[in-house]
Amino acid sequence: MKFVENYAKIIYEKIETDKEKYFKKISELVLKLEPIENLNNFLSNESIPVQNKIDLITNILQKWDLEFIKEEVCVIFLLNRSSFFFKILKFTLNLLGEDAKIERVKILTAFKMTKKEISKILSNMQKHNKKKYTYVQIIDKKLIGGFIVKTKDFVYNNSIKYKLDLIRQGKINIDEK
């Protein structure tokens, strides 16, 4: 884990200005790319030449306007530590978030919420703890309706599915009329 921390600190130190901007960029990159199984398989496959991995990651970093960290990322691959790529980026996000008082929030919804609705949720959160939030909205049809907000510290579940589960468990009483 020391390897991950040290490389994250090196990347973090390269980000001298606009920490909020780069927090958002790295956050979006991790959110969009980490779940792609084929990408993870490609990066962790030891039979694929390191240069092929470096070429792919270089293209990704350029598309996300993060090419200034290319050298540090290439070293990760040259040391055959590609499995740590996303862990390093996540640790970098933690460092950036602590410094700029920013936190990434996942908002799970059954249907796409408007920016105004999301803004209302985030402003209520900001009233309680003086942080800035970036968000990602994830559509999850199993929720039926409502939303779930997840941060690194808490989960607020306001989904219909959760409320129905509470009713089934007898934790919420419904008055029969």
Steps between C-alpha positions, in 0.01 A plus 500: 500500500798730553562486124147628434532779756840615374393514136176675588701762689729551200200554271333723759810719526494558123155656533597845623191693395138429415477210741122501473520475119738204514302338778201499264702373203665215689174416673317474167781295348494249785121484500473441125800271445546291814183292444609405145602139547679475164721796589590350837573163339718670239697698760553203731586249223873435533525351151414838342809710435545790739532744210149410381364581846694827510368597157141436608536686829673790322200531267262487794692766692505728194125465450440589865745794490726326752811446285712692752502186722604273212857447626388387844237268356748351251734411786216306663471288187876465451522361854224249413269656758212570261256339743558802726402758237147568624600467867761771449249727330249445783761580763591813301131594511502463878799735526344754265165478676650557843699798377219668305220379731329322211327168509357286224141393554319218326132562448312187403159560349235298323461775240723785387477796736529858378802709591268716708385198706858385552609852585236510775630175651861620489418842646324332794811290556726806480297676771595224742872469433658782298638271227469534128359201320537360156252236405431217269149382434451127455170368369382190688150392392477261799449802727150549351507870596676740733876512539802387702791733578835339579809677628806351661347571844132418468212367294163674486238267356178666388400237245160338461664157502656570843170625641316193368766277658446678834125440472559130424731472801237661723721798581244743359132467592237583245160601635227299332183691424 
